Amino acid sequence: MIRNYNKKDISLILSEKTGYSINYSKKLINDLVELIISILKEDNLIIKNLGSFKIILKKKRVGRNPKTKEEYEISSRKVISFKVSNNISKKIKVVT
């Protein structure tokens, strides 16, 4: 079953595992997210044994509505890319 986790879910899990209060765990998660955002505004972020965050600049391009075939312009923008480390990939690899 696929499940999406939000910050509240993660802070509850963190609270259970560490014994910290739920409010303190929420603050830790929020501070971590803010730190990642502030670093990404300056440069790329590499966290050893976890992965790397990278800002990619996408150019403006033409898009098409698949139903109507109508063309429109997709504006240029910045996107964040995350590449997981090999260490994590090996640990979660499912053998079929």
DOFI-739397 format. One line per field, with one value per atom (N, C-alpha, C, O): residue in one letter; chain; atom name; x, y negated, z negated. Coordinates in nm, 3 decimals, padded with zeros to 5 digits, always signed. Layout:
BEGIN
resn	(A,...)
chain	(A,...)
name	(CA,...)
px	(X,...)
py	(Y,...)
pz	(Z,...)
This chain:
BEGIN
resn	(M,M,M,M,I,I,I,I,R,R,R,R,N,N,N,N,Y,Y,Y,Y,N,N,N,N,K,K,K,K,K,K,K,K,D,D,D,D,I,I,I,I,S,S,S,S,L,L,L,L,I,I,I,I,L,L,L,L,S,S,S,S,E,E,E,E,K,K,K,K,T,T,T,T,G,G,G,G,Y,Y,Y,Y,S,S,S,S,I,I,I,I,N,N,N,N,Y,Y,Y,Y,S,S,S,S,K,K,K,K,K,K,K,K,L,L,L,L,I,I,I,I,N,N,N,N,D,D,D,D,L,L,L,L,V,V,V,V,E,E,E,E,L,L,L,L,I,I,I,I,I,I,I,I,S,S,S,S,I,I,I,I,L,L,L,L,K,K,K,K,E,E,E,E,D,D,D,D,N,N,N,N,L,L,L,L,I,I,I,I,I,I,I,I,K,K,K,K,N,N,N,N,L,L,L,L,G,G,G,G,S,S,S,S,F,F,F,F,K,K,K,K,I,I,I,I,I,I,I,I,L,L,L,L,K,K,K,K,K,K,K,K,K,K,K,K,R,R,R,R,V,V,V,V,G,G,G,G,R,R,R,R,N,N,N,N,P,P,P,P,K,K,K,K,T,T,T,T,K,K,K,K,E,E,E,E,E,E,E,E,Y,Y,Y,Y,E,E,E,E,I,I,I,I,S,S,S,S,S,S,S,S,R,R,R,R,K,K,K,K,V,V,V,V,I,I,I,I,S,S,S,S,F,F,F,F,K,K,K,K,V,V,V,V,S,S,S,S,N,N,N,N,N,N,N,N,I,I,I,I,S,S,S,S,K,K,K,K,K,K,K,K,I,I,I,I,K,K,K,K,V,V,V,V,V,V,V,V,T,T,T,T)
chain	(A,A,A,A,A,A,A,A,A,A,A,A,A,A,A,A,A,A,A,A,A,A,A,A,A,A,A,A,A,A,A,A,A,A,A,A,A,A,A,A,A,A,A,A,A,A,A,A,A,A,A,A,A,A,A,A,A,A,A,A,A,A,A,A,A,A,A,A,A,A,A,A,A,A,A,A,A,A,A,A,A,A,A,A,A,A,A,A,A,A,A,A,A,A,A,A,A,A,A,A,A,A,A,A,A,A,A,A,A,A,A,A,A,A,A,A,A,A,A,A,A,A,A,A,A,A,A,A,A,A,A,A,A,A,A,A,A,A,A,A,A,A,A,A,A,A,A,A,A,A,A,A,A,A,A,A,A,A,A,A,A,A,A,A,A,A,A,A,A,A,A,A,A,A,A,A,A,A,A,A,A,A,A,A,A,A,A,A,A,A,A,A,A,A,A,A,A,A,A,A,A,A,A,A,A,A,A,A,A,A,A,A,A,A,A,A,A,A,A,A,A,A,A,A,A,A,A,A,A,A,A,A,A,A,A,A,A,A,A,A,A,A,A,A,A,A,A,A,A,A,A,A,A,A,A,A,A,A,A,A,A,A,A,A,A,A,A,A,A,A,A,A,A,A,A,A,A,A,A,A,A,A,A,A,A,A,A,A,A,A,A,A,A,A,A,A,A,A,A,A,A,A,A,A,A,A,A,A,A,A,A,A,A,A,A,A,A,A,A,A,A,A,A,A,A,A,A,A,A,A,A,A,A,A,A,A,A,A,A,A,A,A,A,A,A,A,A,A,A,A,A,A,A,A,A,A,A,A,A,A,A,A,A,A,A,A,A,A,A,A,A,A,A,A,A,A,A,A,A,A,A,A,A,A)
name	(N,CA,C,O,N,CA,C,O,N,CA,C,O,N,CA,C,O,N,CA,C,O,N,CA,C,O,N,CA,C,O,N,CA,C,O,N,CA,C,O,N,CA,C,O,N,CA,C,O,N,CA,C,O,N,CA,C,O,N,CA,C,O,N,CA,C,O,N,CA,C,O,N,CA,C,O,N,CA,C,O,N,CA,C,O,N,CA,C,O,N,CA,C,O,N,CA,C,O,N,CA,C,O,N,CA,C,O,N,CA,C,O,N,CA,C,O,N,CA,C,O,N,CA,C,O,N,CA,C,O,N,CA,C,O,N,CA,C,O,N,CA,C,O,N,CA,C,O,N,CA,C,O,N,CA,C,O,N,CA,C,O,N,CA,C,O,N,CA,C,O,N,CA,C,O,N,CA,C,O,N,CA,C,O,N,CA,C,O,N,CA,C,O,N,CA,C,O,N,CA,C,O,N,CA,C,O,N,CA,C,O,N,CA,C,O,N,CA,C,O,N,CA,C,O,N,CA,C,O,N,CA,C,O,N,CA,C,O,N,CA,C,O,N,CA,C,O,N,CA,C,O,N,CA,C,O,N,CA,C,O,N,CA,C,O,N,CA,C,O,N,CA,C,O,N,CA,C,O,N,CA,C,O,N,CA,C,O,N,CA,C,O,N,CA,C,O,N,CA,C,O,N,CA,C,O,N,CA,C,O,N,CA,C,O,N,CA,C,O,N,CA,C,O,N,CA,C,O,N,CA,C,O,N,CA,C,O,N,CA,C,O,N,CA,C,O,N,CA,C,O,N,CA,C,O,N,CA,C,O,N,CA,C,O,N,CA,C,O,N,CA,C,O,N,CA,C,O,N,CA,C,O,N,CA,C,O,N,CA,C,O,N,CA,C,O,N,CA,C,O,N,CA,C,O,N,CA,C,O,N,CA,C,O,N,CA,C,O,N,CA,C,O,N,CA,C,O,N,CA,C,O)
px	(+00.083,+00.000,+00.087,+00.182,+00.057,+00.133,+00.077,-00.044,+00.167,+00.124,+00.211,+00.333,+00.149,+00.222,+00.234,+00.137,+00.351,+00.375,+00.382,+00.437,+00.325,+00.340,+00.427,+00.469,+00.454,+00.543,+00.487,+00.563,+00.355,+00.293,+00.322,+00.357,+00.307,+00.334,+00.480,+00.511,+00.569,+00.711,+00.746,+00.825,+00.687,+00.716,+00.662,+00.723,+00.548,+00.496,+00.591,+00.619,+00.639,+00.733,+00.862,+00.915,+00.913,+01.034,+01.014,+01.102,+00.898,+00.867,+00.866,+00.920,+00.805,+00.800,+00.939,+00.970,+01.021,+01.153,+01.252,+01.337,+01.242,+01.342,+01.296,+01.378,+01.165,+01.114,+01.096,+01.055,+01.128,+01.105,+00.956,+00.879,+00.915,+00.774,+00.737,+00.824,+00.608,+00.561,+00.590,+00.629,+00.572,+00.599,+00.747,+00.781,+00.836,+00.979,+01.016,+01.098,+00.954,+00.979,+00.931,+00.999,+00.814,+00.765,+00.863,+00.891,+00.916,+01.012,+01.139,+01.192,+01.187,+01.305,+01.282,+01.367,+01.166,+01.134,+01.124,+01.180,+01.053,+01.039,+01.173,+01.200,+01.259,+01.392,+01.476,+01.551,+01.466,+01.541,+01.496,+01.580,+01.366,+01.314,+01.359,+01.401,+01.352,+01.397,+01.547,+01.590,+01.624,+01.769,+01.798,+01.882,+01.728,+01.746,+01.710,+01.782,+01.599,+01.557,+01.661,+01.696,+01.711,+01.808,+01.939,+02.001,+01.983,+02.105,+02.083,+02.171,+01.966,+01.938,+01.927,+01.952,+01.892,+01.889,+02.029,+02.047,+02.129,+02.268,+02.340,+02.411,+02.320,+02.401,+02.332,+02.224,+02.394,+02.344,+02.373,+02.461,+02.301,+02.317,+02.343,+02.265,+02.455,+02.488,+02.493,+02.568,+02.413,+02.413,+02.467,+02.405,+02.584,+02.651,+02.558,+02.487,+02.561,+02.483,+02.331,+02.256,+02.286,+02.143,+02.114,+02.034,+02.179,+02.157,+02.194,+02.254,+02.159,+02.193,+02.073,+01.998,+02.057,+01.955,+02.024,+02.134,+01.960,+02.022,+01.913,+01.803,+01.946,+01.852,+01.880,+01.994,+01.775,+01.786,+01.705,+01.590,+01.766,+01.697,+01.638,+01.711,+01.506,+01.439,+01.406,+01.357,+01.435,+01.409,+01.262,+01.188,+01.222,+01.085,+01.069,+01.162,+00.948,+00.925,+00.778,+00.694,+00.749,+00.611,+00.552,+00.613,+00.431,+00.360,+00.232,+00.187,+00.175,+00.052,-00.048,-00.011,-00.174,-00.282,-00.306,-00.339,-00.293,-00.306,-00.445,-00.460,-00.548,-00.684,-00.715,-00.767,-00.683,-00.721,-00.608,-00.630,-00.489,-00.368,-00.335,-00.256,-00.396,-00.370,-00.231,-00.196,-00.154,-00.019,-00.024,-00.106,+00.066,+00.080,+00.225,+00.298,+00.265,+00.403,+00.418,+00.343,+00.515,+00.549,+00.667,+00.771,+00.649,+00.750,+00.875,+00.872,+00.985,+01.109,+01.092,+01.018,+01.160,+01.145,+01.260,+01.340,+01.268,+01.365,+01.292,+01.181,+01.356,+01.301,+01.409,+01.528,+01.367,+01.461,+01.463,+01.359,+01.583,+01.603,+01.669,+01.758,+01.626,+01.690,+01.738,+01.662,+01.864,+01.920,+01.965,+02.048,+01.908,+01.937,+02.077,+02.125,+02.143,+02.278,+02.272,+02.169,+02.383,+02.391,+02.371,+02.315,+02.416,+02.402,+02.255,+02.220,+02.170,+02.026,+01.965,+01.882,+02.005,+01.951,+01.974,+01.885,+02.091,+02.122,+02.036,+01.994,+02.008,+01.930,+01.783,+01.718,+01.728,+01.585,+01.555,+01.439,+01.659,+01.640,+01.562,+01.594,+01.457,+01.373,+01.418,+01.434,+01.440,+01.481,+01.356,+01.274,+01.341,+01.223,+01.254,+01.166)
py	(+00.118,+00.000,-00.124,-00.134,-00.219,-00.343,-00.442,-00.462,-00.505,-00.604,-00.727,-00.717,-00.842,-00.968,-01.017,-01.013,-01.062,-01.114,-01.266,-01.322,-01.331,-01.475,-01.504,-01.413,-01.633,-01.668,-01.623,-01.587,-01.624,-01.581,-01.433,-01.394,-01.350,-01.207,-01.182,-01.101,-01.252,-01.233,-01.278,-01.213,-01.390,-01.436,-01.340,-01.324,-01.275,-01.174,-01.053,-01.003,-01.008,-00.895,-00.933,-00.855,-01.054,-01.101,-01.109,-01.072,-01.157,-01.169,-01.031,-01.015,-00.933,-00.798,-00.735,-00.670,-00.755,-00.691,-00.757,-00.689,-00.890,-00.961,-00.990,-01.011,-00.992,-01.027,-01.177,-01.222,-01.256,-01.400,-01.427,-01.342,-01.545,-01.582,-01.601,-01.622,-01.592,-01.608,-01.749,-01.768,-01.850,-01.988,-02.010,-02.080,-01.949,-01.962,-01.891,-01.941,-01.775,-01.703,-01.783,-01.786,-01.849,-01.935,-02.048,-02.080,-02.107,-02.217,-02.168,-02.238,-02.049,-01.993,-01.974,-02.009,-01.919,-01.895,-02.028,-02.043,-02.125,-02.257,-02.327,-02.389,-02.318,-02.379,-02.312,-02.380,-02.180,-02.108,-02.152,-02.176,-02.163,-02.206,-02.349,-02.377,-02.437,-02.576,-02.582,-02.661,-02.499,-02.495,-02.447,-02.505,-02.344,-02.293,-02.402,-02.421,-02.472,-02.580,-02.690,-02.737,-02.732,-02.842,-02.803,-02.887,-02.679,-02.633,-02.626,-02.665,-02.576,-02.563,-02.699,-02.709,-02.803,-02.937,-02.983,-03.063,-02.932,-02.970,-02.875,-02.919,-02.744,-02.646,-02.510,-02.497,-02.410,-02.273,-02.216,-02.266,-02.112,-02.052,-01.904,-01.833,-01.857,-01.715,-01.668,-01.722,-01.566,-01.506,-01.365,-01.280,-01.340,-01.211,-01.099,-01.112,-00.990,-00.870,-00.890,-00.803,-01.004,-01.028,-01.064,-00.998,-01.170,-01.209,-01.354,-01.418,-01.406,-01.544,-01.616,-01.561,-01.741,-01.830,-01.924,-01.972,-01.949,-02.033,-02.118,-02.070,-02.246,-02.335,-02.324,-02.338,-02.298,-02.289,-02.402,-02.423,-02.473,-02.581,-02.523,-02.477,-02.526,-02.476,-02.594,-02.697,-02.577,-02.683,-02.686,-02.590,-02.798,-02.811,-02.718,-02.701,-02.656,-02.562,-02.560,-02.618,-02.493,-02.482,-02.353,-02.247,-02.361,-02.244,-02.227,-02.320,-02.107,-02.080,-02.009,-01.919,-02.049,-01.979,-01.851,-01.858,-01.734,-01.609,-01.586,-01.517,-01.642,-01.621,-01.713,-01.668,-01.843,-01.941,-01.972,-02.039,-01.926,-01.955,-02.104,-02.150,-02.181,-02.324,-02.348,-02.287,-02.436,-02.467,-02.585,-02.675,-02.583,-02.695,-02.698,-02.601,-02.811,-02.828,-02.794,-02.844,-02.708,-02.676,-02.767,-02.763,-02.848,-02.948,-02.883,-02.768,-02.957,-02.908,-02.909,-02.991,-02.817,-02.806,-02.729,-02.666,-02.734,-02.656,-02.538,-02.553,-02.421,-02.304,-02.242,-02.258,-02.171,-02.106,-01.958,-01.893,-01.905,-01.765,-01.699,-01.757,-01.578,-01.502,-01.371,-01.298,-01.340,-01.213,-01.137,-01.185,-01.020,-00.941,-00.881,-00.851,-00.865,-00.808,-00.659,-00.594,-00.606,-00.461,-00.382,-00.272,-00.437,-00.371,-00.344,-00.233,-00.444,-00.428,-00.336,-00.251,-00.352,-00.268,-00.120,-00.037,-00.088,+00.053,+00.105,+00.221,+00.021,+00.065,+00.086,+00.170,+00.011,+00.024,+00.103,+00.120,+00.151,+00.227,+00.353,+00.430,+00.373,+00.490,+00.594,+00.565,+00.715,+00.825,+00.896,+00.938,+00.910,+00.977,+01.114,+01.184)
pz	(+00.000,+00.000,+00.000,-00.078,+00.087,+00.097,-00.003,-00.013,-00.077,-00.175,-00.160,-00.148,-00.162,-00.162,-00.305,-00.381,-00.341,-00.475,-00.468,-00.374,-00.568,-00.579,-00.701,-00.771,-00.725,-00.835,-00.969,-01.059,-00.984,-01.109,-01.134,-01.246,-01.030,-01.044,-01.082,-01.169,-01.015,-01.041,-01.183,-01.251,-01.228,-01.363,-01.468,-01.574,-01.442,-01.535,-01.544,-01.653,-01.429,-01.426,-01.499,-01.577,-01.473,-01.538,-01.689,-01.766,-01.730,-01.872,-01.939,-02.049,-01.874,-01.929,-01.940,-02.039,-01.837,-01.835,-01.931,-01.989,-01.948,-02.029,-02.171,-02.260,-02.192,-02.324,-02.342,-02.449,-02.238,-02.244,-02.236,-02.191,-02.280,-02.269,-02.122,-02.037,-02.094,-01.956,-01.907,-01.792,-01.993,-01.954,-01.922,-01.827,-02.002,-01.976,-01.845,-01.768,-01.822,-01.697,-01.576,-01.474,-01.588,-01.480,-01.453,-01.338,-01.561,-01.546,-01.476,-01.390,-01.511,-01.446,-01.296,-01.214,-01.260,-01.119,-01.045,-00.936,-01.103,-01.039,-01.023,-00.920,-01.126,-01.118,-01.010,-00.939,-00.997,-00.894,-00.755,-00.668,-00.734,-00.604,-00.573,-00.460,-00.670,-00.650,-00.618,-00.534,-00.685,-00.660,-00.517,-00.449,-00.474,-00.337,-00.236,-00.137,-00.259,-00.168,-00.163,-00.055,-00.279,-00.281,-00.213,-00.146,-00.228,-00.161,-00.011,+00.067,+00.032,+00.176,+00.243,+00.364,+00.171,+00.230,+00.266,+00.358,+00.195,+00.218,+00.315,+00.405,+00.295,+00.368,+00.363,+00.305,+00.423,+00.416,+00.278,+00.207,+00.240,+00.108,+00.124,+00.187,+00.067,+00.069,-00.075,-00.157,-00.106,-00.239,-00.223,-00.159,-00.280,-00.266,-00.311,-00.410,-00.239,-00.265,-00.260,-00.303,-00.209,-00.191,-00.046,+00.020,+00.004,+00.142,+00.164,+00.077,+00.281,+00.313,+00.372,+00.452,+00.331,+00.384,+00.481,+00.454,+00.593,+00.696,+00.760,+00.786,+00.787,+00.856,+01.006,+01.050,+01.083,+01.229,+01.290,+01.254,+01.384,+01.455,+01.583,+01.670,+01.594,+01.713,+01.804,+01.759,+01.932,+02.028,+02.067,+02.046,+02.124,+02.174,+02.293,+02.373,+02.306,+02.414,+02.451,+02.382,+02.560,+02.608,+02.555,+02.564,+02.498,+02.452,+02.533,+02.598,+02.529,+02.603,+02.514,+02.437,+02.523,+02.456,+02.535,+02.653,+02.473,+02.548,+02.606,+02.707,+02.543,+02.594,+02.711,+02.813,+02.697,+02.799,+02.895,+02.997,+02.867,+02.946,+02.948,+03.030,+02.857,+02.849,+02.789,+02.689,+02.852,+02.804,+02.709,+02.724,+02.612,+02.520,+02.473,+02.488,+02.416,+02.374,+02.226,+02.142,+02.196,+02.058,+02.022,+02.087,+01.919,+01.884,+01.826,+01.781,+01.829,+01.769,+01.618,+01.563,+01.552,+01.407,+01.346,+01.417,+01.215,+01.141,+01.077,+01.026,+01.081,+01.015,+00.927,+00.954,+00.825,+00.735,+00.769,+00.778,+00.788,+00.818,+00.698,+00.636,+00.665,+00.557,+00.614,+00.677,+00.591,+00.635,+00.511,+00.434,+00.493,+00.374,+00.383,+00.492,+00.268,+00.267,+00.294,+00.274,+00.340,+00.366,+00.238,+00.241,+00.126,-00.002,-00.035,-00.078,-00.016,-00.041,+00.063,+00.030,+00.189,+00.297,+00.269,+00.290,+00.221,+00.191,+00.078,+00.080,-00.021,-00.137,-00.106,-00.168,-00.009,+00.019,+00.146,+00.184,+00.212,+00.337,+00.308,+00.218,+00.387,+00.372,+00.473,+00.592,+00.426,+00.512,+00.559,+00.478,+00.693,+00.746,+00.797,+00.845)
